[in-house]
Amino acid sequence: MRDRTLRPGEARPDRSRGGGEAEGPGLAAPTMSEGDSIGESVHGKPSVVYRFFSRLGQIYQSWLDKSTPYTAVRWIVTLGLSFIYMIRVYLLQGWYIVTYALGIYHLNLFIAFLSPKVDPSLMEDSDDGPSLPTRQNEEFRPFIRRLPEFKFWHSATKGILVAMACTFFEAFNVPVFWPILVMYFIMLFCITMKRQIKHMIKYRYIPFTHGKRKYKGKEDVGKTFAS
């Protein structure tokens, strides 16, 4: 069928919509329904579970930030948790493999705490970059650890809490002859610490710093004469 002649100002019919007429000039586009906008606003918001854990993480981080300056108190709490854990393992007479894994984990943390951030052996043949002082008259440089004290404490405390939680599940109570684990751990500790001490002696660094050395000038004992 032939198209009829359009009159001036008349819109051409839209074939894609079953012959319905298209919008005329100057008319607004169809708007989104109220139900669609409400649906998008609901789906755009985070879920209740996500908001709960996000808020919980903020509170946890806030308490960690507040505990940063209280070094002695933090370590006393960690030692108390360790003592409680050891008593629990002794009373239950089990979970020795979990205790052994906790000891290995704490040993690795301790070695990282004693090690410098930049290994001196990698910079031995290089003249670029900072190095540790080897003479008494050299400039004092503070010891920068591979694992800072706060992260060391935080990781050690989390390890104790995880090990404590494992003692409530029988699946982690693997039967093992515990004296062998104790002997193996002592031997591993001695070998690891011997290697670390040799490394400290070879590159002449001490992993404990009590503050930057202070230099004082001569005291001014001269008298001021008034003119």
Number of C-alpha atoms within 10 A of each C-alpha: 3 4 7 6 8 10 8 6 8 11 13 16 15 12 10 9 9 8 10 11 14 13 14 11 9 6 7 8 7 7 6 8 8 8 8 10 11 11 10 10 9 11 10 9 9 9 10 9 9 10 12 11 11 12 12 12 12 12 12 11 12 11 11 13 10 9 13 12 11 9 12 9 12 17 16 11 12 19 15 12 16 19 11 14 19 14 12 15 16 12 9 10 10 19 25 22 17 19 22 16 15 16 18 15 15 19 18 12 19 17 15 16 19 22 22 19 14 14 13 20 11 8 13 11 8 10 8 8 6 10 15 18 15 12 9 7 7 9 11 15 14 16 19 16 16 17 18 13 15 16 12 16 19 14 15 23 20 12 18 22 15 13 19 21 11 16 20 11 10 10 9 15 16 12 10 12 10 15 10 10 16 15 11 12 17 12 11 14 16 11 11 14 15 12 11 15 13 11 16 17 10 11 16 14 17 15 14 11 10 7 10 10 10 7 6 6 6 6 6 6 6 6 6 6 5 4 3
